[in-house]
Amino acid sequence: MTTFRYASDQSLMVYLGDEIDLHTHHRVLKLLRLLDAEPIPSVRNLHPAYTSILIVFDPLTQDHSTLERMLTQYISRLDSVALPEPRTVEIPVHYGGEHGPDLLDLAALHGLTPDRVIQIHSSASYIVFFVGFVPGFAYLGGLPPELATPRLQSPRKRVPKGSVAIGGTHTGVYPFETPGGWRLIGRTPLEIFDPDSAELSRLRIGDRVRFAPVPFTKSVSPMTPTA
């Protein structure tokens, strides 16, 4: 099911499903792929999320109703769009201790040992639903249900760069120091966001991600490909 909503005088929200699931995610990816291959005139930016894409356009040369009609034609072709195999990115993580101050509490909350939390978290394969909140912050779906944990009641004013965290049913990596309310279980030395790199963010929508427990002393050069 597809619905449209006027988001502002120069933006249109396209909802491609009602559930945060792989089917809707693939619809988002397919529409992005079509719009990249066949750009619509006057469209300035595309902002994908879990189930939607916010489309920003030039209001002097485009309008909501015309854009909606054009997008409806694109969406009718989604079933014929083939998606490439996703990249797999491995992220080394030092779990617990000063790098994962919430690991013990999270483990106790679920009646698990810290080692079991690490094993479950690092055994799963995650998918990048979208990148947002701050540049380079990827919302990763696929967190095993036994690790789903509410965010902190009071967010931290400073979350260290590289912190690996759990928030609700998702996990993610803070690309640089920022406030945040997710539960910190580890930290990676990997550069997740590099303003001097051509790609800027190591993770992009549609990627698969795996976490690998390692000593924090492991050296990883900025933006070194790990796929």
Buried (B, 14 or more C-beta within 10 A) or exposed (E): EBEBEEBEEBBBBBBBBEEBEEEBBBBBBBBBBBBEEEEBEBBEEBBBBBBBBBBBBEEEEBBBEEBBEBBEEBBEEBEEBEEEEBBEBEBBBBBBEEBBBBBBEBBEBBEBEBEBBBEBBBEBEBBBBBBBBEEBBBBBBBBEEEBBBEBBEEEBEEBBBBBBBBBEBBBBBBBBEBEBBBBBBBBBBBBBBBEEEEEBBBBBBBBBBBBEBBEBEEEBEEBEEBE
